[in-house]
């Protein structure tokens, strides 16, 4: 009897664990089901293939939007809910005081208010689509008889009903992240307070020649502003995301005789990923492509007649205005028309485990006062006499971008596609286009400001009115081309307009490495889906090709340095995961950048630090005096700096990967990391659900695998890359190829949570319209 009791007691936790596991597994979509749901006009069928890609067959467009909302909720509910809380400044409700800084930032930006105002300017058709999508999400919540995704139980939270404005809030969040030039302006302003005005053109090669004069006037003011604190607080909004590729060739340069279009947008890697593939079939259209959970539109994809792709233009659609306080009444600020009171509102932030926190958000005629994020509610920095306000197009009224995407999905030719693009407001994007008639085109739609003076490269005075926005570039004067003579269009965040273009877009174009490499590869042969897919996987580093000849003759005192240089001499510049040379070169460049710039920039260096190939090339060829760090009276020649940097880099690599250089591999230091926003922060659990895989590529390769050299613990870890790949031949759009990563599902218990990680890494792509369904679900109205 005692043995039986002991066995029974041992079985209890095992059975409880098994029951809990089965209960959590019930949160996955059913293998087959028929559900009666409110909000549909007619039955909808949802078929999923082995990778979890749904094909939605609906009788009308509204039911299709409903079904997209339903499948998004089935597969990505927690992801949708988390980004809604983030954008609305409500993370502290779940995570407590550690999330207060983030919430204060989002409340200051006022994305929720902007989204609420946006809904009213959309067409009645678009409003109906957003309501139908929300109804689909809520139908899933209301008809759920199973477990929620496991993150909810860990947080002891539950989802709220989805509102149409929540989709717009998601859109505002994406616009803020993609058009985040404000952080770059803060970093530049901080650097400008640390160096001489004439040195800025070296640190920023595109800096205007007349800049030092302007800077001389602003530097004393910039030193009074809390730039360091703002840069730290704004870390939640990444530097401008300017890493994506797209191209299109006409039939004159393709194997099939029809256009071939390719796109691979690069965003931060995460689990779940940003992109979700879907196919939608209605009597009006057959639509396939990448969606983002939270919105009912295919953002990158094709229908039966046209295909399109997006990359970030990087245009400057936000400015930082230095507002001067009224010396008589510091509750007011100066404008060209005199002193004006700040616009204020009170925000109450719920905090888990603590009392709610109230903050007062101030705004000027330009936008929210972001310097209050550092000064706090006592506004301690008032004694400086200045505050900093952000003006951005995505915070302004009249934004019809969601309507533009809905109409893009249903365009049938270039004329209807252009009509849709005319409603696209923020942020500016490079859009490539192809159709079954054989036409190709490019446009860069957005509301891009026209400035009365200057270009907003640094914070500008707000009290004079000289630098105010005077309007926006007319849509018909934005960059555009249709059936160009060269029969090819390439964008990779590079400069898209000639110097003669009459309007200002930005000074901060990405360096043309990827664009040049794509153009070179396109010219080698007529294009097919196979050849364009191969271009997307290209790992050639043009940074290495440019810099290595300037570095390779450095004196090598140690056997390790001599061995490293010999390896680099024979390297083919391919950033292959199985090679050691990419690791040696990147570590060397990282240490060289630190050696040449850390002392000069002082406390501003950490925010500025990156590989900066154009800056290093300029120092090694034109400004070798910068190789004297000033540490001693002896001028250190660049060759000595190169040698010392290589020795430091090799010492670091030995500590991390062992003494034997033959054991070092780029992929070992450069794994693609896919972290879960909740599970990755729980000890032991993170070992199960964190995903990583050795990856090819670098910061400048077409197959991008970017990293953060400021991260001392993992400076080469791949955190930014092509979360979606697409190639379409307009001879047969139904055969278009796609890939997303790490998988379709956001549920860590799903077999589709990470099943695409290795195929993605190895360049495999899927044809959604040709794959067989393995599960089926039917939604029917009452």
N, C-alpha and C positions, 0 to 999 in steps of 0.2 A: 504493500500500500504506500509506504514512504517513497519507494522508487517511482510509483505512478504519479504521486503528488509532485515529486521533483520534476519529472518529465513534463507534467502539465504546466507547472510554473515556468519552465523554460520555454514552452511553446507559446505562452501568452504573448510575450513581446514580439516573437517571430510572427505569430498570426496577426497581431496588431499592426506590425510593420508592413506585412503583405497586404493587409486590408487597406492601410493608408496609401500604399503604392498603387493599388488598383483604383482607389478612389481618385487619386491625382491623375492617373492615366485616363480617367473618364473625361478629363478636360480636353482631350483631343477630338477632332472632328470624327463623326461616325463613319463606318465603312459604307453603310447605305441607310437611308432614312427618308421618310416623308414627314415634313413638318407643316402644320397649319399656322400661318403667321398673318397678323394684321399688317396692312400697308401695301399689299400687292394688288395689281390690277388683273394679273393672269399668272398661271403657274410658271416657275423658273426651275431649270435643271442645272445642277452644278456637278460636273464631272472632274475628278482630279486624277492626274497621272501619278506615276511612281515617285516623282519628285515633289508632289504636292501642288503642282501648277493647276489652278482651276480653269475650266472652260465653262463659261456662263452662257446659257442659251435662254434668251428672254424674248418676249413678244413685243416689247417696246423699250424705249430708252430709260424711262423712269424706273421700270422694274429692274433693268440692268444695273442702274446706280444703287438701287436697294440691295441687290445681290452682292455687289462689290462691298458695300458696307457690312453685309452679313459675313462674307468670307474673311474680310479683314478682321472682324471681331473674333471669328473662330480661330484664326491663326496668329493674330498680333494684338490681342486685346490689351495686354499689359503695356506693350510698347506704346500704343496709342494713348493710353491713360497717363503714362509717365510723361510723355512729351506735352500732353495737355496741361498737366500740373506744372511742368517746368516753365512753359511759355506764359502761363497765367500767374506765375509767382506763388505757387501753392505747394512747393516741395516740402516745406517745413511741417505741413499737416501730416506728412508721412514720416519724415526723417528727423524732425525735431530741430533744435537750434543749429546743428551744423549746416543746415540748408538755408539759414536766414540770409546770408550774403547773396546767394543766388536769387532768392525771392525778392529782396530789396532791389536788386538790379532790374529784374523783369517788371516789377511794379513801377519803377522809375521810368523805364522805357514806355510802358503803357500799351503793350501789344494787345491786351484784352480789349481795351477801349477802342483801339484802332480797328480791330476785327469786328466789333459790334457796329461801328459806323460804316464799315465796308459793306456789310450785308445789304444796306439800303440802296446802294448805287448799282447793284447787280441787276441784270435783267430778270424778269419774272420767271423765265425758263430756267435760268441758272439757279435762282432761289429754290425752284421746285426740285431741281436735281439735288441740291444740298440737303433739302428736307427729306427727300427719298433716301439718300445715303444714310442720314442720321436714323431714319426709321428702320433701315436694315440692321444697323448696329444695335439699336434698341430691341429689335425683334429677336436677335440672338440672346440678349440679356434676359428678356422676358420669358423666352421659351427654354432657357437653360435648366436642365434637370440634373446636371453633372457638376463636377468640381470646377473651380476657377483655376487659372494658371497659378503655379505654386508661389510666385512672388507675392500674391495677395495674402496668402496665409502667413508668410514670413513677416509681412508688414502689418498683419491684422487690419487689413483694409478691404474695401469692396468698391467696385466700379459704380460710377454715377451714370445717369442717362446721357447719351451723346446729343449735343445740340448742333444745329447747322453752323452756328458761329464757331464751334470748336474746330471745324475744318478750316475756317478762315484764320483762326488762331495758329493752327499748324502752319499755314502758308506764310503768316507773318514771321514765325520763328525761322522758317527756312530762308526767307528774304534777309532777315537780320544776320543769320550766319553766313550767307553767301556774299553779302555786301558789307562785310565788317571792316571797311577801310578805316573806320574811326580808331581802331586799336593801332593800326600802322601809323596813323597820325600822332597818337600819343607817344609811341616809341620814337618816332622821328623827332618830336618835340623834346623828349628826354635826352636824346643823343645831341640835339642842337644846343642844349645847355651845357654840354660837357666838352665840346670841341670848338675849335676856331671856325668862324663862318666859312673861310676859304677851304676848310677840310671836308665840308659836307659833300661837295661834288665827287670826292674820292669814295666816301662811304656809300653814297647814293649816286651812281653814275648818271642817272637821268635828272639829277637836281638842276633846276634852271640857273643859268649864269648870273641872273640878277638877284638870285636868292639871298646871298649874304647881306645885301643892303636891307632887305625886308627883315631878315633874321635879327640884325643888329637892333632894330626897333623893338622886336618882340621878346628877345631873350630875357630882359629883366622881368617882364611880366610872366613868362613861362616858368621862370625859377620860383615864382611865388605860388604857382598852382601845384596841387598834390598829384603830380604826374606818376610817381612811383606807385602810390596807392591805387590810382585808377588803372594802371596797367595790370596790377595784380588782381584787382576786382574784375576787370574785363577779361580775365583768362577764360571765363566760361564761353565767351564769344571768340572763336578762333580767329587767327589771322585770315585775311581774305582767302577763300578756297579757290585757288586759281589753277587747278591741276585737272584737266580733262582734255580728251582728244575727240574731234569728230572730223570727218571728211566725206566728200562725195565726188565721184567721177561720173562723167556722162557716158552714154553708150559708145562714143567714139574712143573711149579708153577702157572699155570693159570687154570681157570675153563674150558675154551674152548679147551685147549690143544695146543693153538697157543700163540705166544708172545703177551704181553700187554705192550704198551709203553705210558708214560705220560710225559708231559712237561708243565711247567708254568713259562715262563721267567718274571722276575721282573724288571720293569723300572719305571721311573717317571710317575705319573698319570697326565693327562692333558685332555683338551677338545679342539679339537678332540684327541682321543687316538693315541698311536703309531701304533697299529695293525689294519689291514684291511683284513677281510676274503674274500676269492674268491675261486670259483671252476672253473676249466678249463677242457673242454672235447675236445680232438682232436682225429683223427683216431689212433694216436700213443699212447696217454696217457689220463688217467683221474686223475687230480691233484687237491687236496684240501688242503687249509691251510692258514697260516697267511702271508700276504705280508706287506710291508711298502710303503706308497705312495711315489713314486719317483723311484721305481725299479720294473722290470717285473718278478721277481722270487718269488716263494713261499719259504720263509726262514725256516719255521717250518711247517711240514705237512706230507702228504703221497701221493703216487700215487697208482696205482693198484697192485704194488708188494712190495714196501718198504715204511717204515715210519721212520722219524728221528726227533730228538729234540736237542736243543742247550742250554747250560748254559755257562756263562763266566768262563773261567779257572782262570783269574786273574794273568796270568803269566806276568813277568816283561819284556816287549818288548820295553821299553824306558829307557834311562838313561839321567841324568843331568851331563854335563861335565863343570867343572870350567876351563875356559880358561884364561891363564896368558898373559897379554899384554906385547908386546915388550917394554922394558924400554927405548929403543932408539927411537922407532917410535910407538906411541900408536894406529896408524891406522893398525897395524899388531898384530898378536898374535903368541905365541910360539908353535912350534910343534917339534916332535923328529928330524925332518929334518931341523930345523931352523925356522926363522920368516916367516910367510905367511900373505899376505894381506887378509882382510875380503872379502868375496863375498858379493856384495851389489846390491840392486835393488831399484828403486824408485816406490812407490805405491801412486796413487792419489785416494783419497776417496771422493766421492760425498757426500755433506751434505745438507740436505733439509733446506732451509731458510738461508744458509750461504755459504761462499766461499768454494771451494774444499780444502781439507787438503792433503798436501804431506808429506809422511814419507819415510825415508830410512830404509830398512830392511837389517840387516846384518846376515851373516851366516858364520860358520866355517866349517871345514872338518867334523865335527860331525852333524851339523844341525843349525837351526835358533837360533839367540841370543835372548833369551826371557827376559833377564834382561833389555834390551832396552825398554821394555814395561813400566818399572817404571822410568828409568832414563830420558826418553824422548829423543828428537832429539839433545839435547845439550850433551847427554851422560855424565851427571854429575858424574856418578859413575866410570868414567874412573880413577879418582884419587885413587880409591881403588886398581887399578892394575889388576882387575879380572872382567870377565863377565861370564854369565851362558848360556850355549847352550844346546839345547834339541836334542837328537838323538832318533828316533823312527822308527820302521819297517814300519808303515803305511805311513811315509813320503818318503820312499825309492822307487827307481824304481823297476820294475819287478813284481808288485803286480797283481796277476791274480784271486783275490778273486771273482769278479763278474762271471768269467767263471766257477769257482768251483760251485757256487750256481746254475747256469743254468744246469750244468751236474748232480748235485745232484738231481734236480727235475726229471731228466730223467733216473736215475739209475734203474737197474732192479735186481741187486744182489749185494752182498758184494764186489765182484771184481770191478764192474763198479763204485760202491759208493766210494771205496778206490781211484780209479783213479781220481775221482772228488776231493776228499779231498786233494790229493797231490798238487793241485793248490791253496789251501786255505792259504792265507798269514797272514792276520791280522784282528782282534787280535785273540789270541789262544782261542779256544772254546772246551768245553766238548760235544762231539757229541755221542748220543746214537742212536742205529740202530736196526730195526727189519724187517724181511721179511716174506712173505707168506710161504716160505719153512720151517720156524721154527727157523731160526738163529737169534741170537742177538749179538751185538757187541758194542764196545766203541772205540773212537779215540779222540785225542786232537791235531788237525792239526794247524800249523802256522809256520811262520819263527820266531824261538826263538833264540836270540843271544847267542853265546858262548863268554864269556868275558876272556880277557887275564889274568885279576886279579880281585878279588873282586866279588861282586854280585850286585852292583848298588843300594844298599839299601839307601845310602845317595849320594849326589853329590860327584863326584870323580874328581881327577886331570886329565885334558885333555892334558897338555903339555908334559907329560913324555911318553905317548903311552902305559904305562903298563896296563891301564884299557880299552884299545880299544877293540872293538869287533873283534874277529878273524875268525868268520864264523857263521854258523847257525846249529842247531841240525838237522841231516839228517832226512828226513821224516820217514824212516823205523826204526828210533830209538826213535821216539816220543812215548808217552804212547799209547798203543793199546791193545785190547783184543777181542777175538772172541770166542763165545760160552763158557764162563767161567764155571768152575766146580760148582760154587754156583748157577748157573742159574738165577742170578740177577745182575744188575748193577745200582748203585745209584750215582748221583753227585748233590751236592748242594753248589758249590764253595769251597768245602773242599779239603784237600790235596789228590791228586790223584796218587802220586807215593811214593814208600817206600824210606827210607833213603838211601838204596843201589843204587838208580837210579843214573846213572853216570853223568847226566847233571843237571844244575841248572834251575829251572823254576821260583820260587819265594819263599820268606820267608813269604809272607803275605797271607797265606791261610785263608779263613774264618773259624771261629770256627765250629766244627763239629756238632753243635746242630741239625740243620735240617737234615743232612745226617743220624745221629744216630737215630733220631725219625722216619724217613722214613723207614730205615732198620728194625726197631722194628715193625712198622705197617705192612710192607710187609710180615714179618715172621708169622703173626697171622693167616693168612688164604690164600687159593688160590686166585689169583687175577682175577678180572673181571673189566669191565669198571666202574661198580658201586663202587667197593671197592677202585679202584685207584682214582676215583673222590672224594670219601670221604676223602682219604688221603690228597688230594690237599686242602681240606677245614679244615684240622686239626689246632686247635688253642692252643695246649699245649705249654707252655713256659718252656723250659729247663733252661733258665736263672733264672727264678723264682725258679725252683726246686733245682738249685745249690746254689743260694744266700740266699733265704729266711731262710733256717735253720741257717745261720750265722747271720742273722739280727733280727730274731723274738724275741730273748731274751733280746733285748735292754730295759733298764729301761724306764717306761712310767709314767711320772709325772702327766700329764693332763688326764681328762676323755676322751677327744677326742683321745689321743694317745693310751690309754688302749682299747678303742672301736675299733680303727683301727687294732691294733695287734690281737685282738680277731677275727676280721673278716679274717685277713690273715691266722690265724692258721687253719681255716676251709676251706680255699680256695683250689680248685682242680687244680690250675695253668692254667686254661683255660682263654685265653684272649678274653672273651666274651663281646660283645658290651653292653649287658644289666646288667653287673656286675660292682660293685664299686671297688672290690679288684684289678683288673688290673691297675686302675687309681692310687690307693693309693700306690701300690708297685712301679710303674714306677716313680711317683713323688718323692717317698722316695729315690729311687736309683739315680735319677737325682740330688737331693740335696746332697746326700752323696758323689757323685763323685765331685761335686763342692767343698764341704767342705774339702775333702782330697787332692785335686790336684790344686785348683785355686791359692793358695798362692805360692805353690812350683813352678808352671810353669809360674807365672806372666803373662806377656802380651802374652805368647804363648798358654795360656790355652784355649782361645776362639776357636782357630783353632783346637786344640786337642780334645775339649770337645765332648764326646759321652757317652753312658752308660758304655762301657768298662768293661764287666763282669769279664773277666779273670784278669784284673788289680785289680779290687775291691776284688775279691776272694783272690788274692795273698796278698794284704795288710791286709785283715782281718784274714788270717791264717798264713802267713809267715813273713810279714813285718809290724807288728803292730806299730813299731816305727814311721811309716808314719802317724799314727793317731795324732801325735803331730804336729800340724800345725806350731808351732814356734811362734804363736801369743803371748804366755805368757811363763813364766819360768816353769809353771806347765805342766807336761806331761799329755796330755789329752788322756785317754784310749779310745779304739775304741768304747766301749759301750756308752760312753758319746757323742762321735761324732755321733753315730747312733741315739741316742735319740734326739739330737739337730737337726739333719737333718730331722727326722720324724716330729718334731714340725714345722719346717719351711715349709715342704711340705704340712702339713695339713692347715697351715695358708694360703698358696697360694691357695689351693683348696677351702677353705671357701670363699675367696675373689672372686674366679672365679665362683663358683657354689652354694654358699649359705651355711648357717650354718648347715643345716640338711644333714648329711652324707647319709641318705636314698635316697636323691634326686640325688646323684652323680652317673654318669654312664660313663663307659669307652667310649662308642660310642658317648657320648655328647662331650667329649674332643678329641675324635679320629675319626672325620668324614673323610671319603675318599673324598679328594678335587680334583675336575677336573676343572682347571682354563683355560680360553681361553687366548692365548698370547696377544690379542689385546683388546677384549671386557672386559676382567677382569680389565683393567686399566681405564675404563671410568665410572665415577660416575653415579649412578642410573642404567645405562645399565648393570653394573656388577651384580646388584641384580637380574636381569632377567636371565642372561646367565651363571653365575657361578653355578656349580653343586656340590652338596655334599650329602653324605648319611652316617649315623652312621655305623661304620665298625668294624668287629672283627679283631683279629690278632695283632701281635707285631713285633718287630725287629728280633726276632729269631724263630717265628713260621713258620710252613710249609706254612700256609695261611698268607703270610707276609703282614704286614701293617706298614711300617717303617715311622719314623718321625724324625724331626730335633730338638733335645733338646736345641740347641743354639737359636732357635727362641723364644724369650721371649713372644711374643704375642700369639703364638700357638705352644707350645713345643711338643704336642702330636698329632698334626694333621697328618693324614695318607696321605703321599705324594708319596709313592713308593710301588708298589705291582705288582701282577700278571695281567698285562694288557691283556694277552692271556692265555687261558687254553686249553689243548688238551689231549684227551685220545683215543687211537686206539687199538682195538683188531684185530690182523692180521687174525683171522678166518673170518672176514668180514670188510675190510678196509672202505667200503662204509658206514658203520654205525658209523664211527668215530665221536666223540663229540668235540665241540669247544665252546668257549665263548670269546668275546672281550668286552672292556668297553671304554667309556660310550655308544658308538654306532658306526654304520658303517659310518655315514655321518659326514663330517666336517662342514656342513652348519648349523648354529644355528637355521634356520627356518625349518629344516627338522624334520619330526616325528621320523627319525632314528638318530637324534643327540645324544639323551640320553636315548633311550628306553631300553637299555640293562643294565643300571646301577643297578637297583634293582635285576634283575635276576642274574647278576654277583655277587653281594654282597651275595645273598642267595644260591649260588652254583649251579644254574640251568645251563644246557648246551644244545646246539643245535646240530642237525645232519644235516648239510647243504645239503647232497645228498638226504635226505628224505623229505625236505620241499617243499611245493607247490609254484610255481611262482605266483606273483600277478601283476607284470608289465612285459612288453616285449618290447624290442627295437631291431631293425635290422639295421646293418651297411652294406651297399652294395657299391661295387666299381662303378665308372662311366661306 
